[in-house]
Amino acid sequence: MASLEQQALAEHLRSVAQWRRDKMQEFDPDPRNLRSAAGLDALADYWLSLPEDDERVAEMIDLTFLGQMFRPGQRTEWEIPRFRFYHEESTVEAFLGRLLELARQDSAETDPIGLPMVAGDNPWANRPTRIYVVAPDDDTPDSSDAFER
């Protein structure tokens, strides 16, 4: 059975597929919208068929989920509605690999609490950590009690 995270991503893919179908009704009938919607439905089915211990499932959950909520980064979110819109020969396996690649890039531009960050601007990286050593009878650390690593 699919995990809650797998179900959440599948629901997102299906909602984007529905958006594509709605676009078909709103604008000039472009068959690419229906092709993309069908592809997104197939991707959702494929995603749900993967075992929970599949390494792609674990990595996607690690990179794009906050708890059990799907929170993709900008690149990943941008690419999802484009599945099979321009390239009808795209396979679900190849596209899932592409989404993982984009999720890795998005993750590299996210700070430790999940907020977007300018590329290369991580104020928490390579920053020394100050550790205080406090004796059991002394609960007020001073600078002589600290060391950095």
N, C-alpha and C positions, 0 to 999 in steps of 0.2 A: 504494500500500500504506500502511496506517496505521502511524504512528510507535509506538515502544514506549510512549510516554506515552498515546497514544490507546488502545492495547490495555490499559494498566493501568487507565484510567478505565472502559473498557467492562467489564473484569473486575469492578471494584467495583460497577458498576451491576447486573451480572448476579448478584453475590452478594447484593445487597440484594433483588433480585427473588426469589431463592431463599428468603431470609428471610421475605418476604411469603407465599410459598407454604407455608412451614413453619407460619407463624402461622395459616393457614387450617385446617391439620390440628390444631393445638394447642387452639384456642379455638372458640367458637361460629362456625360457618361463615359468615363475612362475605364476600360476593362482591366487596367493595371490595378485599380483599387480592389476589385473582386479577386484577382489573382493573389494580391498581397494578403487579403483577408483569409483566403483559403490556406495560404502558406503559414500564416500566423496560427490558425487553428491546428494545422498539422504539427507545427512546432510545439504548441501547448500539449498536444497528445503525446508527442515524442518525449517531452520533458517529464510528463507524468509517468511514462512507461519506464523511465530509468530507475534502477534500484537506488535506495537512499544512500547506500555505501559507494556509489559511483563517485570517483574522484572529481568529476566535473560538477556534480551536484554539490559536493562539499565545498569546492572552491567558489562556485557561484554564490552559494549562501554566505560564505565568509566575506566575499567582496561586495555584495549588493544588498545585504539585509541588515536591518536594525531591529533586533529581536526577531519577530516573525513577520515584519513588514518589509516588503520589497522597496528598496530605496536606491535605485540605480543612479550612477553618476551621469553627467551630461552626455558623454560620448555614447554610452550604452543606451540611454533613453532616446537619443537622436536616431540611432541605428535601427531600433526595433520596428518602427512603422515602415521602414524602407525595405523590409524583407520581401523579396520577390517582386518589388515594384519596378525596379529597373532591370533586374537580372532574374528572369523566370527560371533559369536552370539551377539556381542556388539550392543546395540541399540543406535539410534541417541540421544534420550533423556538422556540416561546414559552418553554417550560420551560428550554431551554438558555440563552436570554437572561436568564431569572430567576436561574439558577445563576451566571451571570457577574456579574450585579448583586450577588448575595450574596457572591460570592468577592471582589469589589472592597471591599465593606464589611468582610469578614473580614481582608483584607490590610491595611486601614487600622488594624486593631487588632493587628497582629503586629509584633514588633520586628525589627531587621535580621537576626537569626539564626534567625527563624522561630518564636519562642515567643510565646504569647498575651500580650497587654498590655491593661491597662485603657484604655478609650477616652480619648484626650487626654493620656495619660501616656507620652510618648516621651522618655526622658532624652537620647537622641542627637540629637533634632531641635533645630535652631537653637542648637547648642552651639559655641562657638568652638573652632577647631582650633589647637593650638599647634604651630608649625613651628620646628624648630631648624636653624640654619645653622652648620655646623661646617667650619672651615678644614681643608684636607687634612693639616696637621701637628698639628692639635688635635682629639683624639677625645673630649674631655670637655666637653660643652655646659654652659654656665651660663645663668642667667636673662637676662643681657645679650645672649645670642645668639638669643633667642627672640622671635617676634612672633606675634600672633594675627590670624586673618582671620575 
